Amino acid sequence: MTETRPKPKPRPAPESLPYWEAAREHRLTLPRCKSCQNFWFPPSRTCPHCLSADLAFENVSGRGKIYSFVTFHRVYHPAFEAEVPYVVALVELEEGPRLLTNILGVSHEEVHCEMAVEVVFDDVDETTSIPKFRPRL
């Protein structure tokens, strides 16, 4: 009998807590600078565009396209053994920032750059949901 190991869960830094709290509510939010109006990811305490510390987390569309991707065929962590092969992609959101994520709901052989995708949420447990993406219809 094979023992199933739990997948590692995110360990949010203080500056990313609003992102993870929104994900738990199935909302995708990103930090946006109140000075220059740019979004960015990953969350940080200052805007990487103008260095302002005046920011707020705002809901974003959750729509984007695959900028780049790789298909994992090896098991690098025992908890992911049942999912091999799986796709890890860099998704460029309509709002501009790129997120590293998984692509769900499609064979790894069908994934391609420029594929239109939308956010879905993987409910790991009652306290953690992870934004992932699927092809947009």
SULKAZI-V995534 format. One record per backbone hydrogen bond with DSSP energy under -0.5 kcal/mol. CO is the residue of the C=O (numbers start at 1). NH is the residue of the N-H. Records with the same first field share a line. If there is no record, write none. Layout:
CO = NH  NH
This chain:
3 = 5
10 = 12
13 = 16  17
14 = 17
16 = 19  20
17 = 21
18 = 22
19 = 23
20 = 24
21 = 25
22 = 25  27
23 = 26
27 = 29
28 = 60
30 = 58
31 = 40
32 = 56
33 = 37
38 = 33
40 = 31
47 = 51
52 = 47
53 = 55
54 = 34  35
56 = 32
58 = 30
62 = 119
63 = 94
64 = 117
65 = 92
66 = 114
68 = 90
70 = 72  88
71 = 73
72 = 85  86
74 = 76
77 = 80
78 = 81
80 = 83  84
81 = 84
86 = 72
87 = 103
88 = 70
89 = 91  101
90 = 67  68  92
91 = 93  99
92 = 65
93 = 96
97 = 93
99 = 91
101 = 89
102 = 104  133
103 = 87
104 = 135
107 = 110  111
112 = 115
115 = 66
116 = 136
117 = 64
118 = 134
120 = 122  132
121 = 123
122 = 124  130
128 = 124  125
129 = 131
130 = 122
132 = 120
133 = 104
134 = 118
